[in-house]
Amino acid sequence: MSKKFSLVIIIIIIIFGLSYYFVNSVIGGQKLDMTKLPFTLEQRQFIKKYLFPHKYYSQKNKTISQQKEQIKSLNFTQIEYDFKNSYADIYLQPLEDFALSNKKILKRYKIKNGFYTAIFGLRPGGYIDFHNNNLFVLSSRGILGFSENMTDSLKIKQIKNNIYEFIGLEQFEKKEKSGKNYSFAIRDLFIHKNKIYISYTDEIKKDCWNTSVIYGDINYKNIKFQKLKFNEKCIKSDVNSPLNIDGEFNNGSSGGRIQSFDDDHILLTVGCYLSRYLAQDKNSINGKVLKININNSNYEIVSMGHRNPQGLFFDKENNIIIESEHGPMGGDEVNLIDIKMINEDKPLNYGWAISSAGEHYGGRVEKNIKKYKKYPLYKSHSEHGFIEPLKSFVPSIGISEVSKVREKNYVVASMGYDRPGDKSLYFFDLDDQNKLKNLKQVQIYERIRDLKIHNNKIYLLLEGPHTAFKWSPSIGVISLN
């Protein structure tokens, strides 16, 4: 190689090195957005991200850390409480539409303010239903509002209410003070004719909980709720209490789904709160589907042997109830309750915690030996006198609400637990023998907390990350036309 050629190479390297140093320090550094270089902000961000990734991701990680620290210092329970008492409007922001695998379009509207705290875990969520054509939305901490035309007004008007008389700051803050993953929250919203029903985790006695229901007449300015007094038994949250037989507690396993049965009765699901033995105890409401008389609060057990029922739909035309429930580690279920088979003296039994397709958390390890002796989780239901599920999902999908699309076609939603990527709708049919067939998955890519079908559209309450560092819920709409 000639000396002249080598000198040229050295000069090129020096020029490139100096140029890179200059551009890296100016374009790749903190001064990027303040420079007056002949690039748009998007172009400068592109250069920064792909030519100087170490700078880009270093700055991004620093920003994430700063925002996480800011979030830790905020008391979202108090913020949501203050927002509720302000009766301010809730605003929606249209998000980008995207096509689903079934060729339908999902439209999404981010809930911009008011919904700051989670039903369970880290992601704010809530529930939806309709009164006439007005969409009602309820947060996990009692912010209640309606929209006459959500897609045009992009606004939800708050409705004054007394929900905090039944579950309020004292209960909500027990999660933060305990440091445990408790989930003291509202569990469902259901509207039937001119009444609104709300289920919630109720502190019936100090640190003793169960699932309760309040109800009130629909009023677009102020709703006064009262308690439906069908139960006063509760489960101690203190796992060391002699009253807590299984020595575990999780009020995320509380159920709480509501449906109408007829003009005088509602259906309510109640979870076992990890007191597993109660699901097989006919003297307990836990681990059951109940039929409650709204006039006198009397109830009967429709079915038992449930773990944490998260979905419920009464199909009056086909005289069946479709129920979905969280299993343990694996074993989420879709169950069919045949109305003709309901017997008050001998409730239909779905097997928990004797039979399940799933396993106790941790699996068949030494520390779970006693648990498996008491609750063996047989893989067959029918061989042990129980009703087999229509479908068991192994691993679990984080199953949630279920509804009817048309005739004998249904849809059940998922939030993704054991399969984190499984945030989907599952459509299925029932054949003439009420066996499940034609199960089809449609990915939504966000946790689906609630689902309602109205005017040939599927409405979803989604728990998704719509900003870089903060989870926020949105309302999804899918036209079935």
C-alpha positions in Angstrom: 0.0 0.0 0.0 1.5 3.4 -1.0 2.2 6.1 1.5 -0.1 8.5 -0.4 -3.0 6.1 -0.2 -2.4 5.4 3.5 -2.3 9.2 4.2 -5.7 9.5 2.4 -7.2 6.8 4.5 -5.8 8.3 7.7 -7.3 11.7 6.8 -10.7 10.2 6.0 -10.7 8.4 9.4 -9.8 11.6 11.2 -12.5 13.5 9.4 -15.1 10.8 10.0 -14.1 10.6 13.7 -14.3 14.4 14.2 -17.6 14.5 12.4 -19.0 11.6 14.4 -17.8 13.3 17.7 -19.5 16.6 16.6 -22.8 15.0 15.5 -22.8 12.7 18.5 -22.4 15.5 21.0 -24.9 17.7 19.3 -27.5 15.6 17.6 -27.0 12.5 19.8 -27.0 14.4 23.0 -29.4 16.3 25.2 -29.2 19.3 22.9 -31.0 17.5 20.1 -34.4 19.2 20.4 -32.9 22.7 20.8 -30.6 22.7 17.8 -31.5 24.6 14.7 -30.1 22.0 12.3 -32.1 21.7 9.0 -34.0 18.6 10.3 -37.5 18.1 11.6 -38.0 16.8 15.1 -38.9 13.4 13.7 -35.8 13.3 11.5 -33.6 14.3 14.5 -35.2 11.5 16.6 -34.6 9.0 13.8 -30.9 10.0 13.6 -30.6 9.9 17.3 -32.2 6.4 17.6 -30.5 4.6 14.7 -27.1 6.3 14.4 -26.5 6.9 18.1 -28.5 4.2 19.8 -26.4 4.2 23.0 -27.2 7.9 23.6 -30.8 7.4 22.6 -31.5 4.5 25.0 -29.3 5.9 27.8 -31.5 9.1 27.7 -34.7 7.0 27.5 -33.8 4.8 30.4 -32.9 7.9 32.5 -36.3 9.4 31.6 -38.1 6.1 32.6 -36.3 6.0 35.9 -37.2 9.6 36.6 -40.8 9.1 35.8 -41.0 5.9 37.9 -39.7 7.8 40.9 -42.3 10.5 40.3 -45.1 7.9 40.0 -44.0 6.2 43.3 -44.4 9.5 45.1 -48.0 10.0 44.0 -51.0 8.7 45.9 -53.2 7.6 43.1 -55.9 6.6 45.6 -56.2 10.1 46.9 -55.9 11.6 43.4 -58.8 9.5 42.2 -60.8 10.2 45.3 -60.3 14.0 44.8 -61.3 13.7 41.1 -64.5 11.8 42.0 -65.5 14.6 44.5 -64.8 17.2 41.9 -67.5 15.8 39.6 -65.4 16.9 36.6 -66.0 15.4 33.2 -64.0 12.5 32.0 -62.4 13.0 28.5 -61.7 10.5 25.8 -58.9 10.6 23.2 -59.2 8.6 19.9 -56.4 6.2 19.4 -55.2 4.7 16.2 -57.5 2.0 14.7 -56.2 -1.3 13.7 -57.4 -4.3 11.8 -58.0 -7.6 13.6 -57.4 -11.1 12.3 -61.1 -11.5 11.6 -61.0 -8.5 9.3 -62.9 -6.3 11.8 -61.6 -2.9 12.9 -61.0 -2.1 16.5 -61.6 1.5 17.4 -60.2 2.7 20.7 -60.8 5.7 22.9 -58.3 6.4 25.7 -59.8 7.5 29.1 -57.5 10.5 29.7 -58.4 11.4 33.3 -60.0 10.1 36.4 -59.1 6.4 36.2 -55.8 6.1 38.0 -56.0 3.0 40.2 -56.1 -0.7 39.4 -58.8 -3.3 40.0 -55.9 -5.8 40.5 -52.2 -5.3 40.0 -50.8 -2.2 38.2 -53.2 -1.4 35.5 -56.2 1.0 35.9 -59.5 -0.5 34.7 -63.2 -0.4 35.1 -66.6 -1.7 33.9 -69.1 -0.7 31.3 -72.8 -1.2 30.5 -75.7 0.5 28.8 -78.9 2.2 29.8 -81.0 2.7 26.7 -78.3 3.9 24.3 -76.2 5.7 26.9 -72.9 4.1 27.8 -72.2 3.9 31.6 -68.5 3.7 32.8 -67.4 2.9 36.3 -63.8 3.0 37.7 -62.5 0.5 40.2 -62.8 3.2 42.9 -66.3 4.4 42.3 -66.0 7.1 39.6 -69.3 6.7 37.7 -70.3 8.5 34.5 -72.3 8.2 31.3 -72.0 9.3 27.7 -74.9 10.0 25.3 -72.7 9.8 22.3 -69.1 8.7 23.2 -67.6 8.9 19.7 -68.9 12.4 19.0 -68.6 14.2 22.3 -65.5 12.3 23.5 -66.7 13.1 27.0 -68.2 11.2 29.9 -70.2 13.1 32.4 -69.8 12.2 36.1 -72.8 11.1 38.1 -72.8 12.0 41.8 -73.1 8.9 44.0 -72.6 7.6 47.5 -70.5 4.5 46.6 -67.9 5.6 49.2 -70.4 4.9 52.0 -69.9 1.2 51.2 -66.3 1.0 50.0 -64.0 4.0 50.3 -60.5 5.4 51.2 -60.2 3.2 54.3 -60.6 0.0 52.3 -58.6 1.2 49.2 -55.6 2.3 51.3 -55.4 -1.0 53.1 -53.7 -2.3 50.0 -51.0 0.4 50.1 -50.5 0.1 53.8 -50.3 -3.7 53.8 -47.7 -3.9 51.1 -49.6 -7.0 49.8 -51.2 -7.5 46.5 -54.7 -7.1 47.8 -57.3 -5.7 45.5 -60.1 -4.1 47.5 -62.1 -2.7 44.6 -65.4 -2.6 42.7 -66.0 -5.9 40.8 -68.8 -5.2 38.3 -71.4 -2.8 36.9 -74.7 -4.1 35.7 -77.8 -2.2 34.5 -81.2 -3.9 34.2 -84.2 -1.8 33.2 -84.1 1.3 35.4 -81.8 -0.1 38.1 -78.0 -0.1 38.4 -76.2 -2.8 40.4 -72.5 -2.7 41.6 -70.6 -5.5 43.2 -67.6 -4.9 45.4 -65.2 -6.4 48.0 -67.0 -5.5 51.2 -65.3 -5.2 54.6 -68.2 -6.7 56.5 -66.2 -6.7 59.7 -62.8 -5.3 60.4 -60.3 -7.1 58.1 -63.0 -9.6 57.2 -64.3 -9.5 53.6 -66.8 -10.9 51.1 -68.5 -9.9 47.9 -71.5 -7.7 48.3 -73.9 -5.8 46.0 -75.4 -2.2 46.1 -78.1 -1.0 43.9 -80.0 2.2 43.0 -82.5 3.7 40.6 -81.0 5.2 37.4 -80.6 8.9 37.7 -78.3 10.9 35.5 -77.4 13.5 38.1 -77.3 11.6 41.5 -77.7 7.9 42.3 -78.3 6.9 45.9 -77.2 3.3 46.4 -78.4 0.9 49.1 -77.1 -2.5 50.1 -78.7 -5.7 49.0 -78.4 -7.5 52.3 -78.2 -11.2 51.4 -75.1 -12.1 53.4 -73.1 -11.1 56.5 -70.5 -13.9 56.6 -66.9 -13.0 55.8 -63.3 -14.3 55.3 -60.5 -13.0 57.5 -57.6 -11.4 55.6 -55.3 -12.3 58.4 -53.8 -15.6 57.2 -52.7 -16.4 60.8 -56.2 -16.2 62.1 -57.6 -19.5 63.4 -60.8 -18.5 61.4 -58.8 -18.6 58.2 -58.7 -22.4 57.8 -56.5 -22.5 54.6 -54.1 -19.9 55.8 -54.3 -17.9 52.6 -56.2 -14.9 51.4 -56.6 -13.2 48.0 -59.5 -11.0 47.4 -58.6 -10.8 43.8 -60.4 -14.2 43.8 -63.8 -12.6 44.7 -65.9 -13.1 41.5 -68.6 -10.4 41.5 -70.2 -10.7 38.0 -73.9 -9.8 37.9 -76.6 -10.7 35.4 -80.4 -10.5 35.5 -82.4 -13.7 35.7 -85.8 -12.3 35.7 -87.6 -9.1 36.9 -87.3 -10.2 40.5 -83.9 -11.9 40.6 -80.2 -11.3 39.7 -77.4 -13.8 39.3 -74.2 -13.1 41.2 -70.8 -14.9 41.1 -68.8 -15.1 44.3 -65.2 -16.3 44.5 -63.5 -18.4 47.2 -60.9 -15.8 48.2 -58.5 -18.8 48.4 -60.5 -20.3 51.2 -60.8 -23.3 48.9 -62.9 -25.5 51.1 -65.8 -23.0 51.0 -66.4 -23.8 47.3 -67.8 -27.2 48.4 -69.6 -25.9 51.5 -73.4 -25.4 50.9 -73.6 -23.2 53.9 -71.3 -20.6 52.3 -71.9 -18.2 49.4 -68.3 -18.5 48.3 -67.3 -20.4 45.2 -70.9 -20.1 44.0 -73.3 -18.7 41.5 -76.3 -17.3 43.4 -79.8 -16.3 42.4 -80.8 -13.4 44.6 -84.3 -12.0 45.1 -83.9 -8.2 44.8 -87.2 -7.7 46.7 -86.4 -9.6 49.9 -82.7 -10.5 49.5 -83.4 -14.2 49.8 -81.0 -16.3 47.7 -80.5 -19.8 46.5 -77.3 -21.5 45.2 -77.5 -22.2 41.5 -74.1 -23.8 41.2 -71.0 -24.5 43.4 -67.4 -25.6 43.0 -66.2 -22.4 41.4 -62.8 -20.7 42.1 -63.0 -17.1 40.8 -65.9 -16.6 38.3 -65.0 -13.7 36.1 -67.7 -14.0 33.4 -71.4 -14.6 33.4 -74.2 -14.5 30.8 -77.7 -15.8 31.0 -78.9 -16.9 27.6 -82.7 -16.8 28.0 -83.4 -18.1 24.5 -81.4 -21.2 25.0 -82.2 -21.5 28.7 -78.5 -21.8 29.8 -76.0 -19.8 31.7 -72.4 -19.5 30.4 -69.9 -18.9 33.2 -66.1 -18.3 32.9 -63.6 -18.5 35.8 -60.0 -18.2 36.6 -58.3 -21.5 37.4 -55.2 -21.8 39.5 -51.9 -22.1 37.6 -53.5 -23.1 34.4 -57.1 -24.4 34.1 -59.2 -21.3 33.3 -62.7 -22.6 32.5 -65.8 -22.0 30.4 -68.8 -23.7 32.0 -72.4 -24.3 31.0 -75.1 -24.3 33.6 -78.3 -25.9 32.3 -81.3 -24.1 33.8 -83.4 -27.2 33.6 -80.9 -29.1 35.8 -80.9 -26.5 38.7 -81.9 -28.1 42.0 -82.0 -25.9 45.1 -81.4 -29.0 47.3 -78.5 -30.3 45.2 -76.7 -27.4 43.4 -74.8 -28.2 40.2 -71.2 -28.9 41.2 -68.2 -27.8 39.0 -65.5 -29.4 41.1 -63.2 -26.7 42.6 -61.1 -27.3 44.6 -61.1 -31.1 44.0 -60.8 -31.2 40.3 -59.1 -28.7 37.9 -57.0 -28.9 34.7 -54.6 -26.5 36.5 -52.1 -26.9 39.3 -51.6 -25.1 42.6 -49.1 -22.2 42.2 -45.6 -23.6 42.4 -46.8 -27.0 41.1 -46.3 -30.4 42.7 -43.3 -29.4 44.9 -42.6 -30.3 48.5 -44.1 -27.1 50.0 -47.4 -28.0 48.3 -47.7 -31.6 49.5 -50.3 -30.8 52.2 -52.3 -28.7 49.8 -52.5 -31.5 47.2 -53.6 -33.9 49.9 -56.5 -31.7 50.8 -57.2 -30.4 47.3 -55.9 -33.0 44.8 -56.9 -31.2 41.6 -57.9 -34.3 39.7 -57.7 -33.9 36.0 -61.1 -35.4 35.4 -64.3 -33.8 36.8 -66.8 -36.4 35.8 -64.9 -39.3 37.4 -65.3 -37.6 40.7 -69.0 -36.6 40.4 -68.6 -33.1 39.0 -69.6 -31.4 35.7 -66.9 -31.1 33.1 -66.0 -27.7 31.7 -67.0 -26.8 28.2 -63.4 -25.7 27.8 -60.3 -25.6 30.0 -57.4 -23.3 29.0 -53.9 -24.7 29.9 -52.0 -22.5 30.4 -54.4 -19.9 31.7 -55.5 -17.0 29.5 -56.6 -14.7 32.3 -60.2 -15.2 31.3 -62.8 -12.5 31.9 -66.3 -11.6 30.7 -68.5 -13.7 28.4 -71.4 -12.7 26.2 -73.6 -13.9 23.4 -73.1 -12.7 19.8 -76.0 -14.4 18.1 -78.0 -17.6 18.2 -75.6 -20.1 19.8 -72.4 -18.1 19.1 -70.6 -16.5 22.0 -67.5 -14.6 22.9 -65.2 -14.7 25.9 -62.4 -12.2 26.7 -59.0 -12.7 28.2 -56.4 -10.6 30.1 -53.4 -12.8 29.7 -51.8 -14.2 32.8 -49.9 -17.5 32.4 -49.8 -16.5 28.7 -48.9 -12.8 28.9 -49.3 -12.3 25.1 -52.8 -13.8 25.2 -55.0 -10.7 25.3 -57.7 -11.8 23.1 -61.3 -12.5 22.2 -62.3 -16.1 21.8 -65.4 -16.8 19.7 -67.1 -20.1 19.9 -70.3 -22.0 19.0 -72.4 -24.5 20.9 -73.8 -27.5 19.0 -77.2 -29.2 19.4 -75.8 -31.1 22.5 -74.4 -27.8 23.9 -70.8 -28.9 23.3 -68.3 -26.2 22.4 -67.0 -26.1 18.8 -65.3 -23.7 16.4 -63.2 -21.9 18.9 -61.4 -19.0 17.2 -59.0 -16.6 18.8 -58.8 -12.9 17.8 -55.9 -11.1 19.4 -56.6 -7.6 20.8 -53.1 -7.1 22.3 -54.5 -5.4 25.4 -56.0 -6.7 28.6 -59.8 -7.0 28.3 -61.4 -6.3 31.7 -65.1 -6.0 30.5 -67.2 -6.7 27.5 -70.7 -5.8 26.4 -72.6 -6.2 23.1 -74.9 -3.4 22.2 -76.5 -2.4 18.8 -74.5 -5.1 17.0 -71.2 -3.8 18.3 -68.8 -5.2 20.9 -67.7 -2.7 23.5 -64.6 -3.5 25.5 -63.0 -1.9 28.6 -59.3 -2.3 27.9 -56.3 -2.0 30.3 -53.4 -1.0 28.0 -50.2 1.1 27.9 -51.2 4.1 25.8 -48.3 6.2 27.0 -44.7 5.3 27.3 -44.6 4.9 31.1 -48.1 4.9 32.4 -50.9 2.4 32.0 -54.3 3.9 31.2 -57.7 2.3 30.2 -59.5 2.7 27.0 -62.9 1.8 25.5 -62.7 -0.4 22.4 -65.5 -0.7 19.8 -65.8 -3.5 17.2 -68.6 -3.4 14.7 -70.1 -6.8 14.0 -71.7 -5.7 10.7 
